[in-house]
Structures are given as C-alpha cells and as structure tokens.
Amino acid sequence: TFKHVLTQEAAYESLLLSRRRQLHHRAADSILDADPERAAEIARHYLEARQPAQALPHLVQAGHQAAQAFAVQEAIGYYTQALGYEAIGDTATLRAAYEGLGGSFTMSDPVQAMAIYEKMLATAEARSDAPMTVSALNKLGSISALVMGRFDQAGAYLDRAEQLAD
C-alpha cells in the first residue's frame, strides 16, 4: 500500500512492461482464487496482463452483474468490451455477451437491440453454430413482435428458428 497516489504511480511506472504484465496476471489469478465474484477487477487485471482470452468470460460476467444491479450503462460497457475480442472468443461466451448487450437495449432502444441481434445472427452463421443462430432469431422475433409490433417480420424470424431447431 502507498500513502500517496503519486508514490504509487511512480512505483508502477518504474516497472518494466513485462513485469507489470506478470504482476497483473498474478493479481488476476489471486483475486479469482479468493473471490471469483469480483469479475470486473479480474477482467481488468487480465487485460492489463495482455491476456484477453482469459479476461473475456470475466467481462461477460461483469456485464451480467452490472445488469442485475440495473447499472445498464456499465453493463453495456462490459458487453461491448467483451465483443471487441470476438475473434478470440468461444461461441458460448460470445452468445452470452450478445444476449446481454441486446437485452440491455431491448426496452430503451429496440432498434439498437435489433442491430445487435442481427450481428449476433451473422456471427452465429459464420461460426455455423445452430444454438446461437436459434437464439438470435428468437430474440429478433420477440423484439419485432412484442416491442415493435412487426408481426409479419417476427413470424419469419420465428419460423426460421423453428426450422433450424427441428
């Protein structure tokens, strides 16, 4: 611990980047062992350690935690940050990030939610992942019908989801 933030910053800045990354990785591992619910902090340390693949599930978990606390803007930030690592993420984690981000926008900005689920659909199709595709189609259908009142469009999404699920 440091009594003054400037002393802390000076000590931190004097470390070699490789050493900083190593320490951030150790910090993330330690926090994960001690209290895995501190997802945002764990993700931050993994990102500082240049380990985005390890940070990704914790970013999504932090998004879920923020959404459950009704901190919508914070949740959007975590989900968006997670989707920034889409190229290295596994499908299940990306699906959770897309669903969380779309859900965060569903009532306040349904057009934005539709755009997110369209991107989720494109990602699912590019990865040939049927469960993620069905989820995206169901979300698109739900928003189209229940929020936007576009029942014909909703029917098309839901019919496609049903065919794929069969």
C-alpha positions in Angstrom: 0.0 0.0 0.0 1.0 3.6 -0.6 0.1 6.6 1.4 0.0 8.9 -1.6 -1.3 8.1 -5.1 1.7 9.8 -6.7 4.1 7.5 -4.9 2.0 4.5 -6.1 2.0 5.8 -9.7 5.8 6.5 -9.7 6.5 3.0 -8.4 4.1 1.5 -11.0 5.6 3.5 -13.9 9.1 2.4 -12.9 8.3 -1.2 -13.6 9.2 -2.8 -16.9 6.1 -3.6 -19.0 6.9 -7.3 -18.9 7.0 -7.2 -15.1 3.8 -5.2 -14.9 2.0 -7.7 -17.1 3.3 -10.5 -14.9 2.1 -8.8 -11.8 -1.3 -8.1 -13.3 -1.6 -11.8 -14.3 -0.7 -12.9 -10.7 -3.2 -10.3 -9.3 -6.0 -11.6 -11.5 -5.2 -15.2 -10.6 -5.1 -14.3 -6.9 -8.4 -12.5 -7.0 -10.0 -15.3 -8.9 -9.0 -17.8 -6.3 -10.0 -15.6 -3.4 -13.3 -14.1 -4.7 -14.4 -15.1 -8.2 -17.4 -12.7 -8.0 -15.1 -9.7 -8.5 -15.3 -10.2 -12.2 -14.7 -6.6 -13.3 -11.5 -6.4 -11.4 -10.3 -9.9 -12.6 -11.0 -8.9 -16.2 -9.1 -5.6 -15.8 -6.0 -7.3 -14.5 -6.1 -10.0 -17.3 -6.5 -7.2 -19.8 -3.5 -5.3 -18.3 -1.6 -8.6 -18.5 -2.4 -8.7 -22.2 -4.5 -11.9 -21.7 -7.8 -11.0 -23.4 -8.8 -14.6 -23.8 -8.7 -15.1 -20.0 -10.4 -11.7 -19.5 -13.3 -12.4 -21.9 -15.6 -14.6 -19.7 -15.0 -12.2 -16.7 -16.0 -9.2 -18.8 -19.3 -11.0 -19.6 -19.8 -11.9 -16.0 -19.1 -8.3 -15.0 -21.8 -7.3 -17.6 -24.3 -9.7 -16.1 -23.5 -8.4 -12.6 -24.0 -4.8 -13.7 -27.2 -5.7 -15.5 -28.6 -7.4 -12.4 -27.8 -4.3 -10.4 -29.6 -2.2 -13.0 -26.4 -0.4 -13.9 -27.3 -0.6 -17.6 -24.6 1.7 -19.0 -21.9 -0.1 -17.1 -23.3 -3.5 -18.4 -23.3 -2.1 -21.9 -19.7 -1.1 -21.5 -18.6 -4.6 -20.3 -20.5 -6.4 -23.0 -19.2 -4.1 -25.7 -15.7 -4.5 -24.4 -16.1 -8.3 -24.5 -17.4 -8.3 -28.0 -14.3 -6.3 -29.0 -12.5 -9.7 -28.6 -14.9 -11.6 -30.7 -12.2 -13.1 -32.9 -10.7 -15.0 -29.9 -13.9 -15.8 -28.0 -15.6 -19.1 -27.8 -19.2 -19.2 -29.1 -20.9 -19.7 -25.8 -19.2 -16.7 -24.3 -19.9 -14.5 -27.3 -23.5 -15.7 -27.3 -23.8 -14.5 -23.6 -22.2 -11.2 -24.5 -24.6 -10.6 -27.4 -27.6 -11.6 -25.4 -26.6 -9.4 -22.5 -25.9 -6.4 -24.8 -29.1 -6.8 -26.8 -31.1 -7.3 -23.6 -29.6 -4.1 -22.2 -31.0 -2.2 -25.2 -34.3 -4.0 -25.7 -36.7 -1.6 -23.9 -34.7 1.7 -24.2 -33.6 1.4 -27.8 -35.2 -1.6 -29.7 -33.6 -0.5 -33.0 -30.2 -0.8 -31.4 -31.1 -4.2 -29.9 -32.2 -5.4 -33.3 -28.9 -4.4 -34.8 -27.0 -6.2 -32.0 -29.1 -9.4 -32.6 -28.6 -9.1 -36.4 -24.8 -9.0 -35.7 -25.2 -12.0 -33.4 -27.0 -13.8 -36.1 -24.3 -13.1 -38.6 -21.6 -14.3 -36.1 -23.6 -17.4 -35.4 -24.0 -18.2 -39.1 -20.3 -17.5 -39.8 -19.4 -20.0 -37.0 -22.1 -22.5 -38.1 -23.5 -22.5 -34.5 -27.1 -23.6 -34.6 -27.9 -22.8 -30.9 -26.6 -19.3 -31.2 -28.4 -18.9 -34.5 -31.7 -20.0 -33.0 -31.2 -17.7 -30.0 -30.6 -14.7 -32.3 -33.6 -15.5 -34.4 -35.8 -15.9 -31.3 -34.6 -12.6 -29.9 -35.2 -10.8 -33.2 -38.6 -12.3 -33.4 -39.5 -11.3 -29.9 -38.4 -7.7 -30.3 -40.1 -7.5 -33.7 -43.4 -8.6 -32.3 -43.6 -7.5 -28.7 -41.7 -4.2 -28.8 -42.0 -3.0 -32.4 -45.4 -4.6 -33.4 -44.0 -6.1 -36.6 -45.7 -9.4 -36.5 -45.0 -10.5 -40.1 -41.3 -9.9 -39.6 -41.4 -11.7 -36.3 -43.2 -14.7 -37.8 -40.5 -15.0 -40.4 -37.7 -15.0 -37.7 -39.5 -17.4 -35.5 -40.4 -19.8 -38.4 -36.7 -19.9 -39.4 -35.7 -20.5 -35.8 -38.2 -23.4 -35.5 -37.0 -25.0 -38.8 -33.4 -24.8 -37.6 -34.3 -26.2 -34.2 -36.1 -29.1 -35.8 
